[in-house]
């Protein structure tokens, strides 16, 4: 009886913790409430299964406890029970997978009006690149990386000369405008993750991966690396600041183009930026 009572208390405590625990997601700041909804569905299904299995175990412990005059019955084959378990399991798995498939389709389908922002990860900081006046990002490759060209922009690509180079780990985005993040890593696996935006994706050396989202409220949000990338992994942090369109345009005017950045002497980038302001 004691074991059965303990099992019931475990279920009750788990449900109470879920309902009253302060440990929950940060308030969302993008269009990806679909991801939250999918996780909630998963929690409810797995929680119901957990409660059912533990409570059934408690029932069995009580029902089939040792009593004088009672003998155990060995019944290795029960086709009716097997069919019920198979059907219920299939329905539960489908209920968890199907919503995710719809969300994944949205996740990989970028709106036609989305702007582009390249996120560049390396141990242990973030940098960014935006299209310049021509609206096109120039090509880039690891072979071009140097002290004067930390993002590896192709110096022979005319589309890259006006690209805006943003160092220091902070980037601005306009509110209510979809943006496609092009994710690049120069050394090891990284993962660009802003908890309030929900969407995230691994950054694989030699590949360009992507995510997209629409910021839905202004504010300053911390960007983290969600893939262990070495000894200073916990300190690989930056910020994404979401502002109104007018403030965003003002911020763009303060940034250096690749041509200006590459033409400045090493270490002069900050002074040049201050001079432009």
N, C-alpha and C positions, 0 to 999 in steps of 0.2 A: 504493500500500500504506500509506503514511504516513497519508493521509486516512482510510482504512478503520480503521486502528488507533486513531486519535484518536476516531472516532465510537464505537467499542466502549468505549473508556475513559470517554467521556462518560456512556454508559449505566451502566457499572459504578460510576462515581463518584456518579451520581445515586441509585442504589439504596443504596449505602453511606451516603450522607448522610441518606437517609430513615430507614434502620434505626438509625443511631448518633447522629443529631443530637440535641442537648439541647433544641432549639427545638420544643416541642410544647405542647399545650393545658394550661392550668392545671387542677388537679384539680377535677372537677365537684362542684357542691354543690346540684344540683336534680334533678328527675326527667327532665330532657331529655337523657339519654344516647342517646335516639333520634336527636337531631341529630348527636351524635358518630358514631354508627354510620353514618348516611347519608353524612357527610363521608368516613369511612373507605372506604366502598364506592366513592365518587367517586374518591378518591385511587388506589385499586387499579386501577380501570378505566382512568382517564386515564394512570396510570403504565405499565400494560401496553401501552396503545396507543403511548405515547411510546417505550418500549423497542422495540416491534415495528417501528415506522416507522424509527427511527434504525438499528437493526440491519439492517433490510432495505436501507436506503440504503448501509450499509457493505458488505453483501453485493454489491449492484449495482456499487459502485465497484470492488470486487475482481474480480467475475465478468466484468464488461464493460469491463475496462481495455484500453487499446490494446495489441494484439499483432500482430506482422507476419503478414499473410495472413488476418486476420479482418476482416470487414466488418459494419457495423451493419445491423440489420434493422428496417425501419419498419413497425409494426403498430398503426395508430390505432384499430382496432376489435377488441375482445375481449369478446364478450358473456358468456362464462363468468366471466371475471375481474370484469366489472361486476356481475353478479348476486351473486358472492361478497362483493364489497366492500359492496354495498347491504345484503345480509342481515346481515353482521357489524356494520356501522355501526348498523343499526336495533336489533339486539339490545343493543349497547353503550349506545346512547342510552336505550332503554327501561329497562335495568338501572340507569341513573343517575336516571331520572325517577320510576319507580314507587315506590321507597321514600320519596322526597320527598313524593309525594302522600298516602301514609298518614300521614306525620309532620305534614303541613300540616293534615290533618283533625283530628288530635289538638291541634294548635297553636291552632286557632280554636274548639275545643269546650271551653268552660270548665265545670269540675265544678260541680254545683248547690250544693255546700257551700263554695265558694270565698268568702273574704272580699274586700272591695274596698279598694283604696288608690289614691288619685289622686296621680300624679306631675306636678308643675308645673315646666316648664322655661322659663327666660328667660336672656338673656345676663347673666351667665355663672354661674348657680347653680341648684341644685335646691331645691324646697320640696315639701311633701307635705300631703295632707288625708285624714283617716280618718273614717268614720262615728262619730257619738257614741252616746249611750245608746239612741237610737231605731233604730240599725242601718241608717240610710238616709242617703246623701250628698245634701245639698241641691244645687240647681242652681247653676251658675256661668257667668259670661260676662265677656268682656273689658271690657264697658262698666262693670262694677262695680269694676274694678281701681283702687286708690288706695293711698296710704301707710298707711292704717288697714285696708285690705282688699287685700293684695298678691296674693291668689289669685283675686280677683274673685267671691267667694261672693255669691249673691243675698241681700241683707239682708231681702228680703220673703218668703223661703221659710222656713217654720217648720221644715222638715227640716234646714236648714243651720245653725241657731243653736247646736246642740250638736256640730257637726262639729269635729274636733280639727285644729288648724293646727300643722304642724311645719316650722320654718325651720332654717337652719343646715346643710342638706345631709345630715343623718344621720337615718335612720329605722330602727325596730326591726321585726322580723317573727318570728312564732313558728315553730319548727321543725316539720316534718312536717304543716303546714297549707297547703292550696292557697290562693293569693292571686291575684286579678285586678288588674292594674295598668291604671288608666285614665290615658292619657297626653295631656297638654295642653301646648301651647306658646303663649306670649303674643306672640312677636315673629318668630322665624325657625325654619327646620327644626332640630330637635334629634333625638337618638336616645338613649334611656335604655338603657344596656348595663352589665350586671355580668358580666364574662367567666366567672366560675364558674357562673352560672346559664344561660348560653348564649343564652337567648331575648332578642330585642331587636326593637324596632319604631320606625319614624320617628314623630316628634311633629310634626304638621302644624298650623300656625296655622288656627284656625277649625274644626278637627275634633277629635274625641275618638277616638283609636286605643287598642288594648289588646293586652296579652299576659297570659299566666298561667303560673305555675310553682308547684312545691312545694319549698320549701327542705328539704334532706335532711340538713344538718349545721350545727351552730352555728359561729359565727365572725363576723369583721368583714371585709366584702368591699367593695372599691372600686367605686363607680358612676362610669361615664365617659359622656361624650357621644360617640357614634359617627357623628355627622354634622357636617361642618365648619360652624360657626355664627358665625365672625367671628374677630377678632384674638386674643381670649383663649380660644379654643376649647380649647387643651390644658389650661387651668386650670379647666375646668368639671368639677369632680369632687365626689363626695360619698361617703357610706358607707351600706351596708345591713348592719345587725347582726342576725344570726339567733340567737335565744335560746330557752330553754325557756318553756313557756306561763306559768308562775308569774311569771318575770321580766318577760315581755312585759306582763302585766296590771299589774304594778307601774309599768312605764314609762308605760303609758297613763294612769294616775292622775296623772302629773306634767305632762301636756300641757294646754295652754290650749284651751278651746273657742273657736269663732268669736265667740260673744257676749262672752266675756271678753277676747279679743284686740282686738276692735273697740272695746270700752269702755275699754281702757287708753289712756293718752296715748301719742303717737308716741314710740317709743324706749323705752317702759316694759315691753315684752314680756318681756325677759330678767329684769328685777327682779320682775315678777309671777310668772314661773315659779320663781324662786328662793324667793319667799315661800311658794309652794304646797308646795315641797319641805320 
